[in-house]
Amino acid sequence: MASPTGNSEKLLSVTDVARTLNVSERQVRRWVAAGDIPAFKLGSRVRVAPSALHRFLKDQALDVATDMPRVPFS
């Protein structure tokens, strides 16, 4: 299935995203509702572009990295 953005990415379901991230579908839906993961609604189904998921993960990694305390190497 091509995404509504016009590129040929195969869109992911909430279940796909949940399995990929090893979290619940409920958590994925929360992130989508909060706007953390951009998604498309196709009929009653929610779909996420792989590039949107990648950006979300990249943003989360940055948040984690900036929140971590600096520990000097011995």
C-alpha positions as CSV (number, residue, x, y, z in Angstrom):
1,M,0.0,0.0,0.0
2,A,1.4,3.4,-0.9
3,S,1.2,6.1,1.6
4,P,-1.1,9.2,1.1
5,T,2.0,11.3,1.0
6,G,2.7,9.9,-2.5
7,N,5.9,7.9,-1.8
8,S,5.9,4.2,-2.0
9,E,6.5,3.3,1.6
10,K,4.4,0.5,2.9
11,L,2.3,1.9,5.8
12,L,2.5,0.2,9.2
13,S,-0.5,-0.7,11.3
14,V,-0.6,0.0,15.0
15,T,0.0,-3.7,15.6
16,D,3.1,-3.5,13.4
17,V,4.5,-0.5,15.3
18,A,3.7,-2.1,18.7
19,R,5.5,-5.3,17.7
20,T,8.5,-3.4,16.3
21,L,8.9,-1.4,19.5
22,N,7.9,-4.2,21.9
23,V,5.2,-2.1,23.5
24,S,1.4,-2.4,23.7
25,E,-0.9,-1.2,20.9
26,R,-2.5,1.0,23.6
27,Q,0.9,2.8,24.0
28,V,1.2,3.3,20.3
29,R,-2.3,4.8,20.1
30,R,-1.4,7.2,23.0
31,W,1.7,8.4,21.1
32,V,-0.4,8.8,17.9
33,A,-3.1,10.7,19.9
34,A,-0.4,13.0,21.5
35,G,1.0,13.7,18.0
36,D,4.4,12.1,18.9
37,I,4.0,9.6,16.0
38,P,2.4,11.2,12.9
39,A,-0.2,8.8,11.5
40,F,-2.9,8.6,8.8
41,K,-6.5,7.5,9.4
42,L,-7.7,5.4,6.5
43,G,-11.3,4.7,7.2
44,S,-11.3,3.4,10.8
45,R,-7.7,2.2,10.6
46,V,-4.6,4.1,11.8
47,R,-1.5,3.8,9.7
48,V,2.1,5.0,10.3
49,A,4.7,5.7,7.6
50,P,8.0,4.0,8.4
51,S,9.8,7.3,7.9
52,A,7.5,8.8,10.7
53,L,8.3,6.0,13.0
54,H,12.0,6.4,12.2
55,R,11.8,10.1,13.1
56,F,10.0,9.3,16.3
57,L,12.7,6.8,17.3
58,K,15.4,9.3,16.4
59,D,13.8,12.0,18.5
60,Q,13.4,9.6,21.4
61,A,17.0,8.7,21.2
62,L,18.0,12.4,21.3
63,D,15.7,12.9,24.4
64,V,17.2,10.0,26.2
65,A,20.8,11.1,25.3
66,T,20.2,14.7,26.6
67,D,18.5,13.5,29.7
68,M,21.3,11.1,30.7
69,P,23.8,12.3,33.3
70,R,27.3,12.7,32.2
71,V,29.6,10.2,33.8
72,P,33.3,10.7,33.4
73,F,35.4,7.8,32.2
74,S,38.1,6.6,34.6
